[in-house]
Amino acid sequence: MNAPFNNVPLALTVLLPLVSAIASAALGRRWAWLSPLLSVAFLLTSVLGALVVFTNHWGEPPIIYSWNWFTLGEKALEFSLALTPVTLIMLIVVPLISFFVHLYSMGYMVGDAGIRRYFAALGFFTFSMLGL
C-alpha cells in the first residue's frame, strides 16, 4: 500500500485543479479578475506535473496507490489510484485539454459577472475528470 501523495508531481497534477476551483470560489468580487489568471497558472502547473509523472512511470509495471478512506463497522472503504499506461495517457490528456479550455475562456469570459463561478466550476470539473 503506497501513499499517493508522497509522489509530489502526481499530487500536484490531481489536486491543483481542485485548488484552482477553491481559489476561484473564494475570491471576492473585487478580485474576480484574478480568477482566470490563477486558474490558468494552476492548470499549466498540473500539465507540467502530468508530464513529469508520465516520463517517470512510462514503461514501468502498473503502480497502485491505495489507502483506507473510512471504516464503517467492519467494512473499510478504500480509495485507490492506479498508474497504468492508459491512466498515464489520460493524466496528460485531461489537464492539457482543460488548460486550453481555461486559456480560451480567459478571453471569452472577460467582463462576465459570473467569471469566478465559471472558473470554479471548470476547475472542479477538471479535478473530477482526473479522479475518474
Disulfide bonds with the S-S distance in Angstrom:
none
